[in-house]
Amino acid sequence: MKIALDAMGGDHAPERPVAAALEALATFPQIEKLLLFGQEDRIRQELKKLGKDQLPPRLEIRNCKEVIEMGDSPVESLRRKRDNSILRSIEAVRDAEADAAVSAGHTGAMVAAATIRLRTLPGINRPGIATVMPTETNLFILLDAGANLDARPEHLLDYALMGSIYSEEVLGYSKPRVGLLSIGSEDAKGNSLTKESFKLLSNAPIHFVGNIEGRDLFERPVEVVVCDGFVGNVVLKTSESIAAAIFHWLKHEIQKTPLRMAGAWLARAAFKAIKKKTSYEEYGGSLLLGVNGICVIAHGSSSVKAIRNAIRVAVEAIEHGVNDRIIRAAGIAGAHKESQSDAIPA
């Protein structure tokens, strides 16, 4: 397989993407070629810092003159900066030069470029960002985490189908439970989007368990949580912030007395395990599900480890044939919807 990596994407580019590329090549032997898209002179400087005066055999540089900055308008920057690393990596997937594209750069530009250049999969109306989140007992997919801020009910149906497939195929959950994020468990509660979506999900070929509230995300978790991109992005960033804050508060309280510090030392293995479980670095990046190609979006502040794991997410998606499964499921859902319509008397 071949992976296209945006070397200019992220707050610490090209330093971290280049280092992550080398780690990925050492970790994943199934990667036949890793294509680094970005400004070649800067990429080679980073390679030299890492002791690579010569280009490694499975690494290839694709020079791009322009960079989309985090403050740029997604669509406008794609029009003005044609030779940018995000667009070129997406086009490599479109042209079958790469099997997946990975970027820690501008999320909006990545979503726009993938939607415009790759189009959506047959039967899918709108793509969504699928983010893996941990609980005490399982991992769940939050979808959409920010790709589509103004979703319609049929989009949430797509998210439920795609999330179910990813949860089953990649995370290994049999018959994953799907919950619709709302302000109450009763189907009559919520806004017009959640009420109409509830009807569609209730009749879809998925294991839909109904509405779930924000407190259910971690107390009574399901495997797939469906919502629009505005709500999903708020949930994601709030959860990440709370996790970081709790560790900060805990450290502050522990350091107040020698006895607490001694207890913390005894419990250090438990603290490390929880910190690892809640770290975004472990999960790497989020798949943009629904486009006709594998695209992984990582945090702008991603570490080398996080970008390497984002590449791992791409490898897993390719190996499991996630898009082929989505196409089949969308076809089944479409046929199911037509049969439901035919059964209603005119």
N, C-alpha and C positions, 0 to 999 in steps of 0.2 A: 504494500500500500504506500501511497504518497501523501504527505501532509504539507499544506501550505501554511506557513506561520508568518503573521504580520510582525516583523521585527521592530517596527516603529510604534507599535501600539502599547499604551500604558504610561504611567507616570515615571517609570524608570527605564525607558527604552532608549537605545537598543541594548543596553547592558543586560537586563534581566531576560528578555526574550532570547538573546543569543546564548547566554549561559544555559537557559532551559532547553534550548535546541540540542546542545551537546549532551546534556543529561538524558534527554528523551532518546537520543540515538543509542546511548549506552544501556538504557533501561528496556527499550522496546525493539527487539531484533526484527519484529515483523514490519517495521518501517523500512521500506526499500529506499526511499528518498525523502528528505525533508527540505522543502523549498523555503528559503528565507527571503521575504519581500521587504525591501526598504532601501535606504541610501547605502550603496555598496561601500563607500569609503568609511563610513561610520561603523558598519557591520564588521569590516575587516580589522578596524582598530580594536574592537571588542574581542575579536578572535585572537589577536596578537596578545592582548592582556591576559588571555586565558592559556597562552602558550601554544596557540595554533597558528603558526606562520604560514602553513599550507592548509588549504581547504580540506577538511576530512572527506573521505570517499563518498559518504552518503549524504553530504550536505551540498546544497546548491544555492547560490545567491542570484536573486532576480532584482536588478537595480530599478528603483522607483525614485523619481526626482522629488515628489511632493509628499507631504504628511498632513493628515487631517488631525487638527488639534482638538482637544477636549471641548474648547469653547466654540468651535465652528458649528454652523447650522448643518445638519446632516445632509439634506437634499441639495442645498446650495453648494456645499463644499464638494459633493460628488460631481456637480456640474462644472465647477470652476477648476478643481484639481483632478483632472482625469488620470494623471499618472501617480496615483497614491497607493500606498501599500495595502489598504483595506480592499479597495476596488479590484486591484490586480490579483490579490489572493482569491477573491470570490470568483473572478473570471477564470482563474486556473481550474477551479472546480467545474465551472460551466463548460470549459473546453476539454474536460477529462484529462487535464495534466496533473490534477491532484484529486484525491478522494475526499478530502475534508479541508476546511479552512479554520484557523484558530487565531483569535485576536484578543488582546487586553486593551484595545483602543476604544474609540468612540462607539458606544452601544448603538445609538441612533443611526450612525452611518453604517454600521455593520448590518443592522436590520434592514435599512433602506436598500443597501447594495445587494444583499441576498435576495430580497423580495423582487427588486427590479431585474437583476441579472439571471437569477435562477428560477424565478416564478414559484408559485406554490405547487404542492403535490396534487395530483388528480383527486377531486373530492374534498379538498381542504380549502376553506374560504380565506383564512388568515393565519399566519404563523404566530407562535407564541414562544416565550422564553421559559424553558423548563429548568427550575432550580431544585437541586436536592437539598433537603433540610433534615437534620437529625432530631430524634426524640429519645426518650429513655429506652423505648422498646423497638423502634424501627426507624427507617428513613422514609420520608414522604416527598413527593413531587409537588412543588408549587408552580402552578401554570395558569395564567401568564404572569411573569415577574417583571414585565415592563415593555414588551414589544408593541402592544396594542392598547392604547389608553382609552379609546372609545369603542368598546366591544359591543357586539350584538349577541343575542341568544345563540344563534347558529355558530358563532365563533367559540362560545363556551362549550358547545357540544363537541366541536373539533378538539378543544383542549382536553376534554374528558377522554375522548378516544385515544388521542396521542399520548396522554399521560399514562393511561392504562397500559398501553403497549410498552412504553419505556419502563414502567415499573415492573411489568411481568418479564420482559425480555432481558433487560440489563440488570435490574436490581434483584430479580429472582423471586418476586412475590406472585404466588398463585392466586388468581382471581382478585386482584387488588381492589380495595374499597375506594369509591370515589365520593367525595363530599363537596357540596357547593357552599362556598364561604358567604355567610349572610349574617344578619343581626339577630336571628332567632332560629330555633330548630324547626318551627312550624312552617309548612309550605306557604302559608298566607303572609308570612313576614318577609320584609325586604323591599327593594325598589322594583321598578318595572323590569329591569334587566334580570334580576335573580328570580322573580316570579315566573317570567316566560322561560327562562333557562331551566327552571325546575321541571316544567312540563316536558321539555325536550329530553332532558336527562333521564326522566322517569321512564320514557319509552325507548331509550337507547339500549343497544346490546352491550351494556357494561354493568358492573356491580355497583349501582348507585345507592347510597345509604341515606340520601337526603341532605338537608341543610346542616351545616356545622357552624358554630360560632368561633370567634377568635380564641376563646379560652380552651376550645377543644383541640386546637392545633397540637398542643403538647401534652394535655391531660388525657384526652381520648383520641389519639391520632388515627387517621386513616392513611392510606397509601398514596392517594392523589387528591390534592386540594385545587379546586377550580375557582377562578375569579378573573375579573378584568385586569389589565395591566397596571392601571393606576393603583388599585387596591393591593395587588400583588407586590408591586415595587415598594409600597409603604410597609407592608408586612415584612418583607425581606430585610429592608434596611433597619427597621425598628428592632427586629429579632437580633440582627448582627450587633447593633448598638447595645442592646440589653445584655447580651452575652459578654461583650467586652467590659461593660460597666460593672457587672457582677464580680468578675475576676479582679477588677481594680478595687472595688469596695472590700472584697475579701482579703486582698493583700494588705490594705490599709488597716483593717481590724486585727489581722493576725500579728502585725508588727507592733501592736500596742503593748504587749506583755511578753516576757520570756517564756511563760508557760504556754501561751498560744503558739508561739513560734516553735516550741518543742513538739507540740501536738501536730502542727502543720508538717514538720519534718517527718513524723511517723506516717502521716497520711499523704506524703508527696506523690506516691504512685497513683493514688486515686485522683488527685488534682491534675496530674499529667494526663491521665486517661480522659477526664472530662474536657480538659483544654484541647486535646487532640480531636475529640469527637465534635466539638463546637467550632473548630477552626475551618474557615473557608478554604484554607490552603489544601486540606485533605480532599476536598471535592472538586477543586480545580476550576471548572468553568461550567457554564450552563449551555445546554443545547438549544439552538433555535429550531424548534420542531415545526414542520409543515412546509419548509422550502425544499426544492428539488435538489438537495445536496446536503452534506453534513457541515454544519457551521457551529462553532463553539465560541461563546463569549465569556471572557474572564474579567475579573475585577481590574479596574484601572490601576489600583495599587498593588497588583499581584506580585508576590515574591517569585523567585526562581522556581521554588517547589510548586507553587500554585500554577504557574504556566506549564510546567512539566506535567502536572496532573490534568490540566486542561487538554493537553495533547493526548493523555491517556483516555479521557472522555471521548475524544474523537476516534481513537483506535477502537474502543469498545463499541461505539455506535456503528462503525464500519463492519466490525466482525459479527455483530448481531443482526445486521441487515434491518435496522430500525425503520428506514424509509419504506422498504418493501412491505413490511408488516403494516405500516400506517396506510399505505395505498390499499391493501387488501381489506383492512378494517373499515376504511372510509367507504369502500364499495359495498361492504356488508351493511353498514349503517344506512347508506343510501337506499339499498334494496329494502331494508327493514322499514324505513320511513315511507317508501312508496306503497308497501303492502299495508301499512297502517292507514294510509290515505284511501286506498282502494276498499278497505273494510268499512269505511264510514259511508252510510247511505247518502246519496245526493239529495 
